[in-house]
Amino acid sequence: MDVFQKLATFGLALLLGAQIEAATNTNSLTASRVEMVFEQAANVRRLSSEQAGLHHPVLLRGVITYTDGTYNTFVQDESAGI
């Protein structure tokens, strides 16, 4: 598998993971709060440490600009990069 296939696979895994988590959290009858799904990198960057600690789901459409094959990944969308 070449590097582009690995990046595409990793990006798809991130996307699917976020979608599954979002679906699980929003469809749960026992959820005590409404889950916010962040869809722009700029909005994620604006979160305080406390807000980020709530682990809201993130669903971005953009370009993976760097990855080392683990969770160390940078993504750029039309609003910002994270």
Secondary structure, DSSP 8 states (H G I E B T S, - for coil): --HHHHHHHHHHHHHHHHHHHHHHHHH-TT-SS----B--HHHHHT--HHHHTT---B---SEEEEE-SSS-EEEE-SS-B-
